[in-house]
Amino acid sequence: MQTLSLETLLTHAIEAARRAGETILALYEAGHSRPIKKADDSFVTDADLASERTILSILPTTDIGVLSEEMEATTPGAKQDAPDRLNYDYVWIIDPLDGTNDFLLRTGEFSVMIGLAYKHEPVLGVVYQPTTRLCYYAIKGSGAFRQAHNEQPVQVRVSTVTSLSEAKLVVSRTHFSHEERAWVGGLGAKSWTQMGSLGLKCTAVADGSADGTFTFTDKTSEWDLCAPQIIVREADGLITDLTGAVYAFNRMDTKNRNGMIAGNHSIHEAMRSQLPETRARQP
C-alpha cells in the first residue's frame, strides 16, 4: 500500500521534472539530438530517453505503477504498456519530453510532464518548461501554482473571459490540420496563436494567459493529458475530450480517441457548442 503523502510525492515529482529539464536543456543547447521515427510516425530523440532515465531514477515507485512514453526504450526488459501497472491504485504517468518536434525545431516550447493517477483520476501533476525554468504544479483539492526559478510559487487561475469574441486561443504548431485551421478561423475568437507542447498550451489556459485550447487529433495518449488535466482543473478550468467526457487514466488502451478542449468553463462550452456534429459525439 502506498504510504507517502501527496505533498511528498509532489516534491519528488518536481525534483524529477527539474533535473530531467536540466538534462534536456544541456542537449538542446549543445545543438545535437538524434531523431528516430517510431512506429506511430512520431519522433524520439536522445533527449527524450535521457529525460526518462533521469525521471525514473528519482520518482518513488514502491507500490506505484509506471506508464511512461519511452519506457520500452530506456528500461531493459520493460514494456511501455506493462500490464502490471493495471494492478496498482497509484500510477505515475510520464511524458519525458512533450513537444519533441518543437525541440527539434528549436522553438523552446517543450516540457517535462509528470502526473500521478489514483484509481484512474489525476491527483497530482507537474509541467516544467526547461527553457524558461517555469514549473506548474497541482495537487487535487489544493489549487494550481506556477513557480519561476528561485522564486516563491504563485497560485494561478483561468481567465474570466466569457465571450469567444474576446478569447485568446492557443493551438498546436506542428500538429495543426486543415480541418482545425478552418474551424478555429470560423469561431470568431479575438486571436489564436500557435504554440508547442500540449502541456504548455494547457498551462497557458491554467494561468489565464490564454482562454482556451483544443485539438481534434486522435493521436494523444494518457501521458499527454494526465498532468495538464489536474493543473487545469485545480485552476478552476475545464478540460475534456470533444464529446465532453472527462479523461480516465491507467486504462488498458492508453490512447485518447476524441481530441481535447480546455478553457475556463464559459470558453470551453462556447467552443464545444460550435464543434462539427461528427466531432462532438462519441464515434
Backbone torsions as a table, in degrees:
resi	resn	phi	psi	omega
1	MET	NA	132.0	-179.0
2	GLN	-69.9	125.3	-174.0
3	THR	-115.2	-10.2	179.8
4	LEU	-72.7	144.3	178.7
5	SER	-71.4	158.6	176.2
6	LEU	-61.3	-35.0	178.8
7	GLU	-63.1	-41.3	177.6
8	THR	-67.0	-43.0	178.0
9	LEU	-63.4	-36.7	176.6
10	LEU	-62.5	-42.4	178.6
11	THR	-57.8	-44.3	177.8
12	HIS	-64.4	-41.2	-178.0
13	ALA	-66.0	-40.9	178.5
14	ILE	-65.0	-44.1	178.0
15	GLU	-60.6	-43.9	-179.8
16	ALA	-62.7	-43.3	-179.5
17	ALA	-64.8	-42.6	-179.2
18	ARG	-67.5	-43.6	-180.0
19	ARG	-68.2	-37.1	174.2
20	ALA	-64.2	-39.2	177.4
21	GLY	-61.2	-38.7	177.0
22	GLU	-63.7	-40.1	178.1
23	THR	-63.0	-45.9	178.6
24	ILE	-62.3	-45.5	-175.9
25	LEU	-63.3	-37.4	178.2
26	ALA	-61.4	-42.1	177.8
27	LEU	-69.8	-37.9	179.3
28	TYR	-63.1	-46.5	-177.8
29	GLU	-71.0	-27.7	176.7
30	ALA	-72.4	-20.0	173.9
31	GLY	77.4	19.8	176.7
32	HIS	-135.7	128.9	177.0
33	SER	-158.0	129.3	-175.2
34	ARG	-88.5	109.6	175.8
35	PRO	-80.7	134.5	176.3
36	ILE	-124.2	129.4	179.7
37	LYS	-79.9	130.6	179.5
38	LYS	-90.4	177.3	-176.7
39	ALA	-62.1	-28.8	-179.0
40	ASP	-90.0	11.8	178.8
41	ASP	74.5	2.5	172.1
42	SER	-83.6	168.7	-177.8
43	PHE	-108.4	148.7	168.9
44	VAL	-125.7	144.1	-179.5
45	THR	-124.8	171.1	175.5
46	ASP	-63.1	-23.7	176.9
47	ALA	-69.2	-41.8	174.7
48	ASP	-55.7	-47.7	-173.6
49	LEU	-70.3	-41.5	178.6
50	ALA	-65.3	-39.3	177.7
51	SER	-61.5	-45.5	-178.5
52	GLU	-63.8	-41.4	178.3
53	ARG	-60.9	-41.1	178.8
54	THR	-62.4	-47.9	-178.2
55	ILE	-60.2	-47.0	-175.9
56	LEU	-69.5	-19.6	177.0
57	SER	-80.2	-13.3	-174.9
58	ILE	-109.7	-40.5	-175.2
59	LEU	-66.3	135.1	172.5
60	PRO	-70.3	134.7	-176.4
61	THR	-127.1	11.2	174.4
62	THR	-68.2	120.2	-178.8
63	ASP	62.6	23.0	176.1
64	ILE	-131.1	125.2	176.5
65	GLY	-75.9	170.1	-179.3
66	VAL	-136.4	131.0	169.6
67	LEU	-127.8	114.4	-176.4
68	SER	-136.6	143.4	-170.1
69	GLU	-58.3	-40.5	-172.8
70	GLU	-110.2	17.0	-173.0
71	MET	-57.2	-36.8	-177.8
72	GLU	-61.6	-30.0	-177.9
73	ALA	-88.2	-19.9	-173.2
74	THR	-107.0	-19.1	-175.1
75	THR	-118.9	112.0	-178.6
76	PRO	-55.5	129.8	178.1
77	GLY	81.2	-6.4	-178.0
78	ALA	-88.2	158.8	172.7
79	LYS	-123.3	144.3	178.7
80	GLN	-55.0	-37.2	-176.0
81	ASP	-110.8	41.0	-179.5
82	ALA	-53.8	120.1	-172.8
83	PRO	-65.5	-16.0	-178.7
84	ASP	-66.2	-19.2	177.3
85	ARG	-61.9	-27.0	-178.8
86	LEU	-68.5	-13.0	179.6
87	ASN	-86.4	-5.5	-176.2
88	TYR	-103.0	143.5	171.6
89	ASP	-73.7	-40.6	179.0
90	TYR	-100.8	134.7	179.3
91	VAL	-142.2	126.3	169.4
92	TRP	-73.3	134.1	178.3
93	ILE	-125.9	115.6	-161.7
94	ILE	-126.3	133.1	165.1
95	ASP	-116.6	104.6	-173.5
96	PRO	-69.4	-22.8	175.6
97	LEU	-151.9	94.8	178.3
98	ASP	-87.2	118.2	-176.0
99	GLY	102.8	41.0	-179.2
100	THR	-58.3	-39.5	178.9
101	ASN	-62.9	-38.5	177.8
102	ASP	-70.8	-31.2	171.8
103	PHE	-59.9	-46.3	-179.5
104	LEU	-68.7	-33.9	177.8
105	LEU	-79.5	-9.8	177.2
106	ARG	63.7	43.2	176.3
107	THR	-86.4	-15.6	-175.5
108	GLY	82.9	-4.5	-174.0
109	GLU	-100.3	80.8	175.9
110	PHE	-147.9	163.0	-172.9
111	SER	-149.5	166.4	169.8
112	VAL	-107.0	131.3	-177.2
113	MET	-127.7	127.0	178.5
114	ILE	-130.5	119.2	176.7
115	GLY	-119.3	156.2	173.8
116	LEU	-126.1	122.9	178.4
117	ALA	-106.2	142.5	174.2
118	TYR	-123.5	117.4	-177.9
119	LYS	49.0	49.1	171.7
120	HIS	81.0	0.5	-179.0
121	GLU	-118.6	134.0	176.7
122	PRO	-64.8	134.3	177.9
123	VAL	-122.5	-6.7	-177.8
124	LEU	-158.0	141.8	178.0
125	GLY	-153.6	145.5	176.9
126	VAL	-134.8	131.4	171.1
127	VAL	-126.7	120.6	-175.1
128	TYR	-124.0	129.2	178.3
129	GLN	-102.1	110.0	-175.5
130	PRO	-60.4	-38.5	-173.7
131	THR	-71.8	-22.7	178.0
132	THR	-111.4	-11.8	-175.2
133	ARG	60.3	27.1	174.7
134	LEU	-87.5	133.2	179.3
135	CYS	-121.9	125.2	173.6
136	TYR	-108.8	139.2	179.5
137	TYR	-152.9	161.0	179.4
138	ALA	-157.5	148.4	168.3
139	ILE	-121.4	141.4	-179.4
140	LYS	-54.4	126.0	177.3
141	GLY	84.5	1.2	-175.2
142	SER	-120.2	4.6	179.8
143	GLY	88.5	172.0	179.0
144	ALA	-114.7	146.8	-173.4
145	PHE	-136.9	151.5	172.5
146	ARG	-119.8	133.2	179.0
147	GLN	-130.2	118.7	173.6
148	ALA	-80.8	163.1	-176.9
149	HIS	-57.9	125.8	177.6
150	ASN	61.5	22.7	177.4
151	GLU	-121.2	165.1	177.9
152	GLN	-73.8	146.3	177.7
153	PRO	-67.3	149.3	179.2
154	VAL	-123.4	131.5	178.3
155	GLN	-70.6	140.2	-178.6
156	VAL	-119.0	152.9	176.2
157	ARG	-142.2	154.5	177.4
158	VAL	-65.9	165.1	-178.8
159	SER	-70.2	169.1	177.8
160	THR	-106.3	10.9	178.1
161	VAL	-62.1	134.4	-177.6
162	THR	-113.9	-14.0	-175.8
163	SER	-115.7	137.6	176.4
164	LEU	-59.9	-29.9	-179.1
165	SER	-65.8	-16.8	177.7
166	GLU	-109.7	2.9	-171.3
167	ALA	-87.9	138.9	172.3
168	LYS	-104.0	119.2	-177.7
169	LEU	-107.4	151.2	172.8
170	VAL	-120.8	138.7	-176.8
171	VAL	-132.8	168.3	-177.4
172	SER	-67.3	146.1	173.6
173	ARG	-86.9	-41.5	-170.6
174	THR	-105.4	-9.5	177.4
175	HIS	-130.0	67.6	-173.9
176	PHE	-127.7	102.3	-172.0
177	SER	-79.3	166.0	175.1
178	HIS	-61.2	-37.8	178.6
179	GLU	-63.0	-44.0	179.6
180	GLU	-65.6	-41.7	179.8
181	ARG	-62.1	-43.3	179.8
182	ALA	-65.5	-40.7	-177.9
183	TRP	-67.5	-48.1	-178.0
184	VAL	-66.9	-31.1	177.5
185	GLY	-66.0	-25.6	-180.0
186	GLY	-95.0	1.1	-177.6
187	LEU	-74.7	-24.7	-176.2
188	GLY	79.3	23.7	178.0
189	ALA	-69.8	155.8	178.7
190	LYS	-61.0	-41.8	178.7
191	SER	-161.3	159.6	168.6
192	TRP	-141.2	139.8	-173.6
193	THR	-129.7	138.7	177.6
194	GLN	-84.4	139.8	-175.6
195	MET	-148.2	146.0	176.3
196	GLY	-83.5	159.4	174.6
197	SER	70.6	116.7	176.4
198	LEU	-60.7	-37.1	178.0
199	GLY	-61.5	-41.6	179.7
200	LEU	-69.4	-35.2	176.3
201	LYS	-64.9	-40.2	180.0
202	CYS	-70.3	-35.8	177.2
203	THR	-71.1	-29.4	173.5
204	ALA	-63.2	-37.5	174.6
205	VAL	-66.9	-43.3	-176.8
206	ALA	-62.0	-36.6	-178.1
207	ASP	-95.3	5.1	174.3
208	GLY	82.8	1.3	177.5
209	SER	-74.5	-18.7	169.1
210	ALA	-130.8	155.2	-177.1
211	ASP	-99.6	-19.9	-179.6
212	GLY	-167.4	159.9	174.2
213	THR	-150.9	162.4	-178.4
214	PHE	-160.8	162.9	166.5
215	THR	-150.2	143.3	176.0
216	PHE	-92.0	-9.1	-170.6
217	THR	-62.3	149.7	173.3
218	ASP	-103.5	19.2	-173.9
219	LYS	-106.6	5.1	175.4
220	THR	-80.5	159.7	-179.6
221	SER	-129.6	177.3	-175.7
222	GLU	-57.0	-37.3	-177.6
223	TRP	-69.0	-17.9	177.1
224	ASP	-76.5	-20.1	-167.7
225	LEU	-128.9	-10.1	-176.6
226	CYS	-63.6	-57.2	179.1
227	ALA	-63.9	-46.5	178.4
228	PRO	-58.5	-36.7	-176.9
229	GLN	-62.1	-47.6	-177.6
230	ILE	-68.5	-34.5	179.7
231	ILE	-68.0	-46.0	178.6
232	VAL	-63.2	-44.3	-177.8
233	ARG	-66.2	-39.1	179.3
234	GLU	-73.8	-14.6	172.9
235	ALA	-90.9	14.7	179.1
236	ASP	72.2	21.2	177.4
237	GLY	-98.3	-176.9	-178.5
238	LEU	-131.1	132.4	177.7
239	ILE	-138.5	123.5	-178.4
240	THR	-144.8	175.0	168.0
241	ASP	-78.8	179.6	-174.2
242	LEU	-65.4	-22.4	179.2
243	THR	-83.8	-6.3	-177.3
244	GLY	95.0	1.4	-179.5
245	ALA	-80.5	139.4	175.2
246	VAL	-79.7	141.3	-178.1
247	TYR	-71.4	143.6	169.7
248	ALA	-111.8	150.6	-172.3
249	PHE	-125.4	162.7	-173.2
250	ASN	61.0	49.0	174.5
251	ARG	-95.1	163.1	175.5
252	MET	-61.8	-47.1	176.4
253	ASP	-93.6	111.7	-173.7
254	THR	-85.6	-3.3	-178.3
255	LYS	-79.0	144.9	172.3
256	ASN	-103.1	116.6	-169.1
257	ARG	-92.3	-11.9	-167.8
258	ASN	-124.2	38.4	172.8
259	GLY	63.9	-160.0	-176.0
260	MET	-159.8	142.4	168.4
261	ILE	-134.3	134.0	176.3
262	ALA	-136.2	145.9	177.5
263	GLY	176.2	-177.7	166.0
264	ASN	-67.3	167.2	-171.4
265	HIS	-60.4	-39.6	-177.8
266	SER	-65.4	-47.1	-177.0
267	ILE	-72.0	-37.3	175.7
268	HIS	-56.5	-49.2	-178.0
269	GLU	-69.9	-35.9	177.8
270	ALA	-63.9	-40.9	178.1
271	MET	-67.8	-45.3	-179.6
272	ARG	-61.6	-35.5	-177.0
273	SER	-66.9	-18.6	-179.3
274	GLN	-104.6	8.5	177.7
275	LEU	-67.1	146.3	170.0
276	PRO	-57.5	144.5	-175.9
277	GLU	-56.6	-35.3	-178.3
278	THR	-68.5	-22.8	178.7
279	ARG	-88.9	-30.4	-172.1
280	ALA	-84.6	-7.5	179.4
281	ARG	-117.3	155.8	-179.6
282	GLN	-64.1	132.9	178.9
283	PRO	-69.4	NA	NA
